[in-house]
Structures are given as C-alpha cells and as structure tokens.
Amino acid sequence: MKIKTEVLIIGGGATGAGISRDLALRGIPSVLVEKGDFASGASGRNHGLLHSGGRYAVSDPEAAKECIAENKILRKIAPHCIEETDGLFVSLPEDGLQFRDRFLRACDKAGIPNTLCSRDETLAWEPELHPNLLSAVKVPDGAIDPFKLILENAKDAESHGAKFFLHTEVTSLRIEGNKIRGIEAKDLATGEELSMDASFFINATGAWVNQVLRLAGLHIGMTLSKGSLLITNRRLTHRVINHCRHPSDGDIVVPNETVSILGTTSIRLKEIENFEVTPHEVSLLVRETSKMIPAIEEARFIRAYAGIRPLFQSEEKGNDRAISRGFALIDHGKRDGIKNLITITGGKLMTYRLMSEKTSDLICEKMGREVACSTHLNPLPGASRPAGLKERLKQFLTDRGEILCDCELVQRKEVEEFLGEEKFKDLQDILHRTRLAKGTCQGGFCVYRLLGVLHHLRRAGGDSNKILKGFLEERWKGIRPILWGTALKEEELIESIYKGIFNL
C-alpha cells in the first residue's frame, strides 16, 4: 500500500496523539504510525497523576511551572479524564520542617496554589495517614486516566482528518540527500508492507527515539530510567499523597477509581525491552510509602508494573533524579542536516499538550504557515459527558445489560460497540478502550468471558485458548513480584480455575 501525507508522526503515546490533534485542528494533514496500540509505552505505564508541579517546585522549577500551567488547561479541556482529588505533601517527624518551608517558598515562586494544613485537620481528611505527621501542604494535584486522555485526542484528530496505523512498525527510512522522502513499514497483524511518503517527519517515540534515529544514522543523549509502581486492591486515601522531601523512591500514592497506585523508583536501564519489577523494588516501595500510610504494610497488592522514562540529557549525570523532567524539541535540520526531521522527547504525561503545541509550531514555521494552536481552547470530544465509576454504576442501575467485568462494570454491549468499529487487531485494544481487566481481579475473572464473546462473534483472530494463555502469561509478569499473603491465595484460585475448568 502506498500512502502520502504532509506530516508523518512515529509514536502513538500521549505526545504523538497530541501532535496529531494539534495539526488536525490547524488543518494540516498527518498520518501516525505506532508499532503497538495507543499508550503502549510510558504513556500507559505511569501514576496517572495530574501534577500540580509541586513535586518539582524545589528541584526543577521550570518543569513545575509547565505542570501547573498545563494542569489548569487540562481541567478545562479534559474534565471527563480527571478526578479532582487535590494533593497533600506530608511532613513526617524524620523530615523536620526545613524542606517544607523551602517547598512553600518554591510553590509560591512557581505559581502553584498551596495551603499549609495542621496535623489535626490533615488527619481528619485522611485518617489512614501516619498519626505522628507534623503537617501537610495542600496543592491542586489530581488523578487522570491516561488511556482515555490519549484516545480522546486521537478521536478528535481523526474527526478532523488525521489517519492512524496501529500495530504497524517502521522498518526503514528512505533518505535522499538532506531529506527523508518516506518510510517503509509493516502491519504486524496482517504482514502487509506499507510505503509512506511525507514532507515532514516527527519522531515522538519516547524511550525508543534512538531506535528510530538509528535508521537515519543519528543519535541523541538519552537516559532510560525505569519507574516501578504497585497497585493496591482498594483505595487508601481520597487525595494524592506526596512525601514532602526531595524527590525519592516511594514517595507518591495516587488514588485511581477504586484502587491506589504507589510509586515510584528510578533505576537506570540500558535496554528498553524485557524489563521487569524486582522483589527488591516491591519491598522498597512498600517500606517507603508505608511511612506515610502505615496500612500499606498490610495491604493486598494486585499488580506491579513499570514504565521507562525517556530523560533527555546533553551531558552525563550520575543521579537520574537530577535530570530535568522537561522536554527536548530537536530540529535535526539544524543539528544534523536532515531538514525535515524533528524529534520530541523527555517531558511527562502532564506536559504532552504543550510538547505537541511546540512541535506543531515548529512544523508550521518550516512550512511557512501562520496557524495558531487551539488545543488549549477546544475541549476534547467527551468533555461534556460525566465519567467515572459513579456514572458507570448509575448506567448499570438503569440499564442492566450483561456484565463482562464486575470490577469495572464493563458491559458486553460496550465491547460489541467497539468491535463494530472494525479496528480490533489485538486483545489489548479492547482492554485499553473499555477498562476491562483494570480492576481488582486484573482480568482473572473477566478476560475468559471476553474471549468467549470474541469466539462467539468469530472475532478472536486466531485460537481463543492461545490468546487467553498469552494474556495470562503477560499478566503473570505483574503478579509474580507481589505473591504473598492474600495475593498468593487469589492467584492459587485463578490457577485452579484455568487449569481445572479450561484445562490450560
């Protein structure tokens, strides 16, 4: 298949989808190529934290200013993707108050709203916190659904003419002189070979930027930092809880629907693939986060997972947390002589829209077009619709359809509606779009139902048992590091179900 467009974007994370939307709203045609599904990389493997910027106020004030500015914008354009929890930066007796006072001054300087709270009022809000805490600072943190955010950006972009090729891997670049003329790609689901020509190319592949640049003989300075996280089986707090100290391991707890997400670590890696969460990291996260919330020591964990932070650095630094969480926009025409190639990397989920805006601005400059960004003004498609577990519960009570996922109240008709769009290539495509398997059983009691539906509709795309086994093997990677106590008992139950009933 031969395809031609104005701008070709490689990478379907938050930044890639955001660029696609930004360009589409400016009337600039684009095609996005992603080797997995949307949010397959770091964009789908994070805290789901709507940063106030407080975490970076002392150590990285520029990143803090970007966060609070984008925080305000996202609350306006994507309210249906956000739970406005607020956040608390908690000082413990071991910390003293010196850092807290620096933190307050830094928040004021960065423009981050903050309120100093006494021990008693903090414990009244959050009784699970350590009873000996000294005080807390309230900031406008929140929780955000990265999958919904990214899919909403893609949906809006597509409605304005953008095109997407998911599960499609770039295999080579066609370079003539000082320009890239096109790419060769392969549909990983069908094996079809694709040839795509464009006037401009954007590398928005996060931790994989150097893999793409290698196809052009280029390289940039990157550090790959693994951040591991844990999910509890219940929601421990109403608000985001931060340890009020210099950013370190295990100092954030983010409420997310019915669970809490604990994190994170920062471990340097050399390889992007085949990484896992180690028992040492699990122990570290439990030890550190339980200093703020003692109940974590006895909590049941349902999954461990990790993402790779792409940290851009122009010079080597020994401590990954000393590397800025800001982003890098690289014009390879000025840097390397490839006039129509741009790389955007670094940054955070929180600043995806700003990264997209700056990248699109550069594309417009290269095209000689003056079209202003409007992504900060135009709400995402579902912004007017209420969202969240409460709304799903209301819908369930008024429309008692067949339930596939009891944890997240995902109905069969939701899955069938998605299948009707003819975009299903992989099991994860359904899970990303419906929240199925994201609840406390982590797919143990619902994915076999889903495979039954797919088999009945003849949409499984292969042997249903083989697909189910593949899902269970992938799920096991997140279960294995947390196997003790009740988590071990539940896994024994799951094993008996799949061995005894399904003969797997």
N, C-alpha and C positions, 0 to 999 in steps of 0.2 A: 504493500500500500504506500502511495506517495502522498505526502501532506505538506502544505505550505502555509506559513503564517507570518505575522510580523515579529512577535516575540515568543521564544520558546523557553519555558521555565522547567528546570530539572529539580525535582523535590516537592513532595506533597505534604510537608509539615505545615505548621501554622504560618510560617513566613511565605512559603510557596503559594498556599491557598490565598493568603492575604494580598500578595502581589497580583495574583490572577484577578482578584476582585477589584483592586485599585485600578489596574489597567483597563478592565472592562468598563468601569464607571467613567473612565476618561475617554472611552470609545476606541481603545487600542486593542486589536485582536491578539489573542495569545492562545498557546497550547501548553498544557502542563503534563509532564511525564513523571511517573512515580513507580519505582520497582515493586512497592508493596501497595497497601491501602493508604488512604489519608491517615496521618498521625501514627505511622508505623515506627517512627524514631523517637527522639526525645520529647516531641510534642505530645505524645501519648503516654509518656513514662515519667511523669513528674508529680509534684504535690497536688496540683490543681489549686494552687494558691493565687488569689488575686492580691498581688503585692501592693502594699501602701508605699513601699520604698523604705520602710523602717529598718529592714534587715541590712540595708546598705548605707544607711544615713551616716554612720561614723566612718566606715571603711571605704566606701565608694560613692561619694556624694552626687556625682554626675548620674550614675545609674539610679540613685534614689530619686532624683528629680524627674528622670524619664518615667520611672514607675508611677509616681503619684499623678503625673500628667495623664498617662495612659489609663490609670485607674479611673479617673473621672470620666474619660471618654468612653471606656468600655461599659461603665454603669449606664450610660445614655444609649449606646448603640446595641448593646447585647444584654439587657437586663434579664432575659429568659435563660441565659447561660450562667448567671451569677446568683449566689446566695450571700446576701449582705450580713455577714456574721459579726463584723468588727474583729479586731485582734488585740491581744494583751501581750505586752513584753514584761515578763515576770522576773523580779529580782529575788534571789534566794539568799539566806544568811551567808553562804560560802562566797557570794559575789560581792557583798558590800554594796555601797551606793555610788561609788566613784564613776563606774561606767554608765549607770543610769543617768547621772547628771550630764555626762558628755552626750549621751543619747538624746536627751531632751533638747539640748542646745543644737545638736546636729539636725534633729527633726524640724525645729524652728527655721533653721537656715535653709533647709531643702524645701520648705513649704508644706511639710507633712502635718496635718492636724493631729494634735496629741493632747491627752488629758492624764494628769497624774492621779492615780487612784490609791486609796488606802488599802491596807491589808483586809480590813473587815468588809468593805464594800466589794472587793475583788472576790473574796471567798463566798459572799452572798450570791454573786453572779455565777461563780464556778466552784461549787463545793468539792469537786474532785481534785482541785489544786492542793499543793503541799500546804498544810496548815501553818507552817512557820515562815511562809514567804514574807518579805519585807514590804513590798509594794508592787504596783504594776502601772504600766503606761498604756492607755488605750489609743489605738490607731485604726484607720479605716482599711484594715485587711479584710479579705473575704474569701469565699470558695468559688471556683469557676470550673465548669465542665469543659475540658479541652476538646473532647471529641465533638460535642455539639457546636462549640465555637468554630472549629475548623470546617465542619460540614456545612454550617450556615454560610460561612464565607464562600465555600465552593458553590453552594446552591445559588447564591446571589450572582456570583461571577458567571455561572452557566446561563442564568436567565438573561444576562447581558451579552451573551455570545461567546464566552470562553469555552474551550474544549479541554477534556481531561482523558488521559490514557493511563489508567491504573494497572498495577501488576505488569508493568512494561519497563524493561531495563535498557538503559543506554549502553550500547556495546562499543561504539566508536564515534569520533568526531571527524568530519570532513573539513580539512583546513586548506585554504588556498591563499598563499601569500600571507597577509597580516589579518585575515578574517576567517572565521568559521562559516562555512557555507551551509552545513547541515549536520544531522546526526543519523546514525543507524541505530535502530532499537529493535527489541524482540518482545512480543507479547508472551509473558511467562505462562499464561494459562492455555493458549492455543498453539504457541510456537510460531505464530505469524511474524514475518520480518517486516519492519516499517522503516521508511525513509522520510525524514522530515527536514524541510528547508525553512530558514527563518532569517530575518535581518539582524536580530539581536538575540543573545543567549544569556540566561541568568542561571547561575549555579547557586541554588538555595537548598543544598543537601545536608546542612548541619555538620555532624561529625564526619560525613562522607565527602566533604568538599574536595579533599586532596585526591580521592579516588577518581573523581570526575576530572579534576585539573590534570591528573597524570595522563589522561587521554590526549591532552594538548601539550604535554611535556612541561607542565608548570607545577609549582608547589608553593604553599604559604605556611607560615609558622603557626601551628595549631597544637594545643594540648587537649588530650582526651581525658576527661575526668568522670569517673563512674560515681553516680549518686544512687545509693540503695535506700529502699523505703519498705515499710511494713504496713499492713492493713489489719486493723482490729475488727472483731465481729460485731462491735457496737460503737455507737457514737459516744465518746468520752466527755466531750465538752460542747458547749454551744458556740464558742468563739475559737478563732485561731489562737493558739498559744505559742509564744516565742520565748526562748530563754534570753533574758536581757544581758547579753555579753557579746564579745567579739564573735562573728560567725564561726561555728564549730560543728562537729559531728553531733547529731541527735539533739537538735535544739528547736525543732518546729513540730507541732501537732496540728493538723488541718482537719476540721470536720467536713465530711463529704457524704451528703444524704444520710444514710443510716450507719455509716462507719466512720472511723478516723484513720488518717494517714500519718505515719510517723516517719520523720527523716531528719537529716539525710547524711550520707557520708560523702567524702571527696577523695577518691582513690585514683591515682594516675594509671592509665592503661596505654598500651602500645597498639593493641588490636581492637577493632570495632566489633567484630563478630564473636559469638560463643563465649560471652562473659556471663557470670552468674553471681548471685548473692551468697556470701560465705557465712557459715555459722558464727564466725568471729564478728562480722558486721552486724548480725542479728543481735548478738549479746551486747555489742557496743550501743546500738540504738535503744535497746530496752533499758540498759543501765542509765544512759544519759537522759532519755525522755522521762523515765520514772522519777528523776529528781524533781521534776515539775509536777508530774501526775503520778503519785505512788500506785494507783490502781493498775497502771500498765504492767507492773511486775506480775500480776495475777491474770492479766487479760488473755483472751484467746485470740490468736492471730490466724487469719485466713489466707494470707498470701504475702510473699516477699517478692519484690521486683526491683529492677534497676534501669536507669537510663544513662546515656552518655552525653555529658555537656560538651559542646564544641567551644572551647575557650581560645580566642584569638590572642596571640602574643607576638610582639615584634622582637622581644628578647626573652631569654630563658629565665624563669623564676622557679625557685625550689618549692614553694608552697602554692598549691593550686588555688587556695582561697585568697591569695594575694593578687591573682589575675583578675582584671576587671570583668564584670558581667555585662559590660557594654558591648555593642556590636561593631563589626567592621564591614564597611562597604568598599569594595575594591574594584576599581576600574582597571581592567587588565590592558586596556589600550595605553594608559599612561605608565603602568607598572611593567608590562611585559611585551607590549607591542601588538597584542591581539585586540584590535579596535572594537569589536562588537561583543566582547565577553565581560560579564560582571559577576562577581562573587559577593554574596551577602551571608555572613556567618556570625557566630557568637550570639550575644543577646539572651533573651529569655522569652518564654511564652507571653509574659506580661507586655513586652515591647514589640510583639510581632507586627502590629498595625503601623507603628512608627517606622520599623525596619522596611515594611512594604512601601510606605509613603516615600521614604528617601530613595529606595531603589527605583521606584516608578518615576520620581523626579529626575533621576539621572538618565533613565531611558528617554524621557521627554526632551531633556537637554540634548542628548545625542541625535534625536530625531528632528530637532529644531522646532518642536511644538510647545506651545504655552497652554497647557491644560492643568488647572488646579486640582489638587486632591480633594475628594469629598467623602472619604471613608469615615472621617470623624464627625460628619454631619448626618449621613444616611444610616438609619437603623438597619440591622440585619433582618432578613425576611420574617423570622418568628418573634420579633421583639414585642409585638403587641399581644402575643399569646402567653398566658400564665404557664409556668412549668414547674417541675419538681415532683417529689414523691407525693405530696399532699394532693396535687392536681391529678396525678395518676390514680390515687385512691378514690377521689371524687368520681372520676370517669368510670372506674371499676364498679363503684356502687350503683351508678346509673345505667351502666352497660355491661352486664355480667357475661362477657364472652369467655371463650376457652382460654385459660391461662397457661402459658408455657413456662414462664419464670415466676415462681411465687415470691422470691425475694424482691424483685423489682417490678412486679405486677405487669409483665410484658404479655400482651395478648396475642393469640395466634393471628388475628386479623392484621396486626401491625406488621408481622413478618410477611404475611401474604401480600400486603400492600407494597412492601419493599421489593419482593420477588417479582411483582408485576411491572416494575420499572426496568426489568431486564438488565440490571447492572451487576448482578451477583456473579463473582468469579471465585470467591474464597469464603470459607466459613466465617473468618474474622470480619468480612464485610458486613455481615448481618449483626454480629456482636457489637461492632463499633456504632452501628446506627440505631440500635434498639435498647441498649443497656442490658440485654440478656447476658447472663453469666457474670455480671459485675457485682452481684450481691454476695451475701454471706456464704452461700454454698459454692461460689466460684465456678458455677457450671455443672457441679456434680449431679444435681437433680433436674437440670433443665436441658442440657445440650442433647441428651439422648432423645428427649421429646422433639427438639428441633430437627434432629436427623430423621426422626420418624415422619415429620411433616415434609421435609425435603424429599425423602424417598417416595412418599405417597404422591407428591406432585411431580415426581420424576425430575427433580431439580438438584439432586445431590452432586451431580457432576463426577460420578465415579462410585466406587464401592463405599456404601454408607458406613460399614463397620471399620473400614480402613481410615476414613475421615475421622470417625469418632475416636479411634485409637490415637491418631495424630494429635487431636485436641487434648486428650488425656496425658499424652507424653509431654506436650508443651506446658500444660497446667502443672504437671509434676515438678517442673523446674522451680515454680514459685512456691510449691507446698513443701518440698524436701527440707529447706533450711529452717522451717518452723515446726518440725514434727516433735512435739512433746505435749503432755497433758491432754486436754480435750481435743486439740487439733489432731493428735495421733489417733484418738478414738474415732473421730469423724472420718479420717482417711481410711481406717480399717473398715468402716461401714461402707464407704464408697467402693472400696476394693471388692468387698463381698458382693455388692450389687452388680458390679460389672463383670466379675468372674462367675458368680452364681447364676445370674439371670441372663446375661448376654454372652456368657462363655468366652469372654475376652481374656 
